[in-house]
Amino acid sequence: MLNFQALEVFTGKHHGINSFSDEGIPESTLFASRIVSKKAASMHNTLSTLVSLTLVLVAFIFSPPAQAVDDDPNDPDSVIVDSVVAYTTTGNAVVPVSFVNDEMLAGIEITLRHNSTQAVIESFSFLGGRLETTGIKGMMIEDDSTVAVIYAIDSIPAGNGLLGNLCFSFPQGISPETITIDTTTIVDGHTVHSTIFTDTLFTEFTPQFKRGYLDIQEPPMSWDSVWLNDATAGAGQPVAVEVLFFNEENVKDLVVALDYGSNDYLLYDSVSFQGTREMPPYINSMPVQNQQSSHELRLQLTFDDANPLTPGTGLIASLFFTVDSEAPDTLIIIDTTAVFAGSVHTSVTPVIGEPFTPFFTAGSVEIMTSTDVIDVTPDGALPSSFALAQNYPNPFNPTTVIQFSLPTGNHVHLDVFNLLGRKVCCLVDQHLPAGIHQVIFNGRSERGRPLASGVYFYRVMAGKYTEVRKMVLLK
């Protein structure tokens, strides 16, 4: 039997038998959550509350289950469950769930089942996902906490990205296991729940589905750790992801297994070892193996026992990717997982002792639309001096135009700062020819977040020329 968890409408209030605050969420599981809670009373006892939804929910019943596939679903309409690693000592884990739709939808229902007898599904958070502000959405959990039904009923624009995070809990010290999270079909009373999308004509169809895994491992035997630095790039641009490593003892082999997203927006190019920490030569002939179709990569550095990687910390490699020229603004998480059909894991092999799994911190590539520089120079009328014009309109909300003049070609930096002098975004960092140029500032930070109302400064630097002006964002 399914238990009703939470339901959010346009007002932001929760409706159902019980409403819940965020206080029931373990901070170590998820620091902020809008749709998480303890399991409430039986769904059958909520029918009187949900009468107004009955006609809409009809669109979600009596449909065939989604077909599970092992490869990434490159076709538009799909549901993707990520794979993550957790340790037996943490007691909880968060698994991201994403979805893709190439047309407007009226609703979605995603039914997930896991195969563990030790871990349970606690909640689901829409915070930070595509449907965070969507009107009606929620989750139902089966009594044994192995099945979760996630749903949203509203106009859902076409897009690609995070739906939300599925939160698990398990007893600390449980036996290591790899949990499969797959789609399923269940019957609750007279209602069939599966994984279906509903278009604006209330026609149901089955999206492709990529199962995910929660790999619960023993904690590392030492504080050795691998982490990735975050990076930002625009569509069609190259981007470098730095891989760093800390080790307390001599190491003869290091394997870093990576999954770089559920779409084709990143194309692996090459690896570089320039600027790395002091390392002996690696002796394996192929340090990187890449499988583009599944977005999986293995970085392996093997050292001679007589000349191992000594204790230290710092950069060990830079992985170079190219962002697809048609990629939208999005955030791609690069995390560790079991790659190449589960045969390769992130591991450290010391000179003395057994191989173990190091701590790992995921990185990301944020794809952001680059700022277009527009040449507005009149024919045959090159400027005779440098100049930075006042932005217009000013005050502005949310966009404004910044214009500057270059009498000669030069490398130009155009940056925006807040009142504290901190740079909030870079608008231009490139060589430009002589002429009059315009840039549209969209009132967002380097990471694409809307800026607060207030006073900001913009500064242009071109060779020896520097000028600063003030502008006001007023919402």
Secondary structure, 3 states (H helix, E strand, C coil): CEEEEEEECCCCCECCCCCCCHHHCCCCCCCCCCCCCCCCCEHHHHCCCCHHHHHHHHHHCCCCCCCEECCCCCCCCEEEECCEEEECCCCEEEEEEEEEECCCEEEEEEEEEECCCCCEEEEEECCCCCCCCCCEEEEEEECCCCEEEEEEEEEECCEEEEEEEEEEECCCCCCCEEEEEEECCEEECCEEECCEEEECCCCEECCEEECEEEEEECCCCCCCEEEECCEEECCCCEEEEEEEEEECCCEEEEEEEEECCCCCCEEEEEEECCCCCCCCCCCCCCCEEEEHHHCEEEEEEECCCCCCECCEEEEEEEEEEEECCCCCCEEEEEEECCECCCCECCEEEECCCCCECCEEECEEEEECCCCCEEECCCCCCCCCCCEECCCECCCECCCEEEEEEECCCEEEEEEEECCCCCEEEEEEEEEECCEEEEEEECCECCCCCECCCEEEEEEEEECCEEEEEEEEECC
